[in-house]
């Protein structure tokens, strides 16, 4: 059942909040502007560094011996990434010859969700109704329920055990006759289950720990509380019907595998290639993948991230403007319908101006890096501002005619 909380905000407090929003909005506007400019430059620099790297990359078909002639060169190669390192997770008896061993811990907890609806009142006040709902779900960390709003759920969360996430990575991974550096090793993927192997003594120790914890919580232990099934260790009464406080540990490993790399040869190992614009270039792909495909993927990833950051920057700019001019609709909230009209107008204007400003900043950035693309973008931005001004003039003419 949902729990509701109602709060009242007076007209004066709303104006104070709106005034405070001017500073917040200005900061958002500046951050968004800087982000947009930096993002365009970063895109071009990354693109050029990848093009430069692709142009000097040497494809090597055999890395079974260290070739001194390749020292200092950027190469593309495919080979088997192998290791003799034995990685362990002592808590759960894992001992594997692997590139990495990981432990993921989840806690079954009550989770609080909230949604808020506001209602403007005549005189400038505001009524805010916040609805809190609850669900039980697996979470990566214990949730503090002492601050839950609904008394029925307050302080209901606890955990039977606290275990940290962990990842152990091999230090010695070979690539033919070469040794892979940590930055390449950490990029190798392909998690598969790593079975937990707890001795009877270790199981008893865990059972004793859980029993002690339950006694501290005032809970009665019923049956076995530690269950091991393959790569999952479960602390709780039943794995099929989880209860608040249960803990689930999942163990995985990354086995030796075929990989493809683009990296600079340094003796018998590798480092990242540094382009003339100081951008670092390296790439790792699972399996046998051509250099063309790897560079195409990197260019695609660069483009995707640029568009994401563009959207973030535009949202920050528009949101910042709306916050800066939020005082205008707040002033007219004495009559809610009038405040809504002003608010809609402010939102529209801020949206158009913010979008146009974003295009201008992007265009200015492109003027530094790609002038041929910047000019059309500036034309579009100026056209948007001109359109806005024309709408404003038409509105004034209509008011004057009336």
LINJOVEN-V723085 format. One record per run of one state. SS is the DSSP state (hx for helix, st for strand, lp for the rest). FROM is the first residue (numbers start at 1). TO is the last residue. If there is no record, write none. Layout:
ss->[SS,SS]
from->[FROM,FROM]
to->[TO,TO]
//
This chain:
ss->[lp,st,lp,hx,lp,st,lp,hx,lp,st,lp,st,hx,lp,st,lp,st,lp,st,lp,st,lp,st,lp,st,lp,hx,lp,st,lp,hx,lp,st,lp,st,lp,st,lp,st,lp,st,lp,st,lp,st,lp,st,lp,hx,lp,hx,lp,hx,lp,hx,lp]
from->[1,3,10,11,57,58,61,68,71,74,84,86,90,93,94,98,100,121,126,140,166,170,173,176,178,180,182,186,191,194,200,218,226,230,232,236,247,255,257,267,269,272,273,275,280,282,283,287,291,325,326,335,336,370,371,402]
to->[2,9,10,56,57,60,67,70,73,83,85,89,92,93,97,99,120,125,139,165,169,172,175,177,179,181,185,190,193,199,217,225,229,231,235,246,254,256,266,268,271,272,274,279,281,282,286,290,324,325,334,335,369,370,401,402]
//
